[in-house]
Amino acid sequence: MPVAVLAADYPSGAWVAPHTHRRAQLLYAIEGVMLIEAQTGRWVVPPTRAVWLDAGLEHTVRMSGNVKMRTVFVEPGTVDHLPSSSCVVEVHALLRELILAAVEVPFDYAPGSRDALIMHLLLAELAAIPRLPLYLPWPVDTRLRTICDAIMGAPDQAHAVLDWAQAFGIAERTLHRQFHRETGMTFGRWRQHARLFLALERLAHGEKIVDVALDHGYTSQSAFAAMFKKHFGIAPSMFYR
């Protein structure tokens, strides 16, 4: 069949080792937060969102909080206007209910049946969902990956590009060019994205905005809120509502 939906529950901290799927997939958690990593980037997926992963993309999944995962597998070429590349998408009320209903649909559902209609409507909704900026590109160069890992491990630190360039014995301008070439972002913009990326996981667990702001390198809650709204178009207090 062109589409199938599976359910799986995981405890907090569980990790799914690197793997691929022949079909494209939509990963959605009705509870908990998922962090997906691939060679080219990372995605954070709260309960109000889902991630679309291209067929054949090797990735890992880490669970933050107890996760109730629902996965929609879609055969390549099944329907037009599905996401053309891996991305995070919004899960509105209708799509959520369709995913939950599709979990109960058997793999061998009959064409023209109610089950088939549910699956066709699910595909139609997948083709119409808006994409969201919850992707963090990841470089290939080992030196740049070392920098990115350090930022992710200590987002409140403010090491400049010059500091990293001196540590690796290369010119600051060279490091800037290489970083932009591999991520499509300047170093400063990537670090801002990384801080917001990490902050989303903390906010999803209901932590205070001021604590999240200070732990991720912002001087105040208002500075964090301004950057958050500039990037996501909504205040952090409203993001998960």
N, C-alpha and C positions, 0 to 999 in steps of 0.2 A: 504494500500500500504506500501511497506517496507521503503520508504523514502518520506518525505514531507518537504517543505520549507515555512516559514512564514516571514513576514516583519513587523517591528514595529519601530516607531521613539519615542525618549524620549528627554526631555529638560535636560540641564546640571543640575547635582545635583539630578536627579531622582533616586529613590531607589526601587528595586523590593524585596519585603519581602521574607523571607525564604520559599522555595518551592521545590518540587521534580517533576520529569517527569518519566513516565513509560518507555520511550524510551531514548536511548543515544542521545546527542545533540551536534552539533557544533555551538557555539555562535561566530558570526562574525559581526563586525561593519564596514561599508564602510566609516563611518565618526565618529569621537569621540573616546574616550578611555573608556573601561569597566574595572571595578575592581570586580572580583568575589571572594567571600569568602565562605568557607565551614568549617566544624568542624576541618578538618585535614590540611587545608592549604589555600593559597590565590594565585590568578593569576592576572597579569596585562596584558591587551589585547589591544594593539594599532591597528590602522587600517590595518597594514600590516600583522597582525597575527590573529589567532582565538583560542578559547579554546574548547577542546573536554571534555565533562563532561559525566561520566558514568551514566547509567540508575539508577534512584533511589537515586542519590546523592543530599542531601539537600544543597541548596546554596542561596546566595543573589547576586544581581548585583547592583553596583553603577555606575552612569554615570558621566564621567568627560568631560565636553563639550557636545554640542548637539550630540546625538548618533543616528545613523541610523542602527538599528540592523537587521541582517538577521540570522534566526535560521534554521538549518538543523536537522530534527528529523529522527533518524534511528532505525528501529526495531532491537533488539538484535539478533545476529546470522545471520544477512542478508548477510554479505560478510566476507570472511577471511581477516586477516591482518589489520583490523581497530585497532585504539589504544586500548591497553588492560587496560589502566587506564587513569584517567583525566590528561590532559597535554595541553600545548600551542603548536600550530603548525603554520608553515609558510603558508601564502596564496599567492601563485604565481598567475600570470596573468590568466592562464587557469582556475584554481579553482575559482578565483573571478568571472570570466564571467559565469561560470557554475552555481554558486550560484545565481547570478543576473537573469540568464535565468530561473532557477528553480522556482523562486518566482512566475513567470507567469504560471507555470504548475498547472492545476487543480488536486485536490486530487484523483479524479477518472480517471486518465489518462489510456488510453487503452494499454494493452500489445502489444509490437511491433511497437507502434507509435513513432513519432519523440519525443514526450514528454517522453516516456519511455526510449528512447535512451539517452536523456539528463540526466535522473536520473541514469541510469546505468553507464554512464561516470563519473558523479559526485561521485558515490560510489567508482569507480575505482581510482579516484584521491585522495579521502579521505584515501584510503588504502595505498597510496604511499607517502603522505606528511611527511616531516621531523619534528620530535619533537624538541622543543626548551627549554632551561633552564630558563623558566620564572615562576617558581613555588616556593613558599615560604612555607615550612612545618610549621604547627602550633601545639604547644604542648597542651596537655589536662589538665595538672596540673595547678590549678588556680594561683599559685605563678609564674610559668614560663610564663603563659599567661599575668600576670601583667607586667612582665619584657618586653615581646614582645610588648605589647600595648604601654609601655613607650618609647621604641625605635622607634616604628612607629610614635609616636606623636612628638618626638624630635630626629631625626636621627643624628643631629650634636653633641649631647651630647656623652661623652666618659666614662660613668660609667663602672667600672670594675666589674668582677664577684664577687670579694671580697666585693665591696660596696653592691651589692644585697644580698649576703649571710649574711652579717651582719644585713641588714634591716629585713631579714626573720628569723634570729636567727638560721641558719644552717651552716654547714661546707662548705667552698668553694669547696672542692673536691666533696662533695655530690652534690652540685648544678651543677658542671661540668658534673658529671656522669648522673644526671637526665636529663639535657638539651640534652646531646648527645643521650640518650636512646629514648627520645620522638621526637626528630627532625631529628636524623641521622646526625647532624652537631655539631661541637664545637660552643661554644658561639660566639667566634670571627668570625667564618665563617658565622654563621647565621646573625650576625649584618651586615657584608659586603653584604650579599645577600639582606637583608632588605633595606639597603641604595640604592643599585642598583635598586631594585624593585620600590622604591618610586621615584627615579630619572627618571625612564622611563616615568612616567606620566607627569612630568614637561618637559622633552625633547619633548614629543609628542605634546606639546602645543607651541613648538618653543622657549622656554626660552633659554637664553644664557648658554652655557656649564659651564662657570666659576661660574655663580651664582648658578647653580644646584650643582656644586661640593662643594662649600663652605657651602651651606645650608645643605649638607648631610655628614658633618664631615670630608671632605678631605681638606688637607692643600693647595692644588693647583689644577688647571685644569689638569696639566700633571699627577698628582697622580691619579686623578679620571679617566682620559682617560686610563691610564695603567691598572687599576683594571677592568674597563669596557671591554677593549679589551681582557684581560685574561679570563674573564667570558663568554663574548658573541662572541669572535673571530672577532670583528669588532670595529672600532672607534665609539664613540658616535655621531660624526658628520655625520656618514654614516648610522646609524642604521635605520632611517626611510626613506631612499631614495630607 
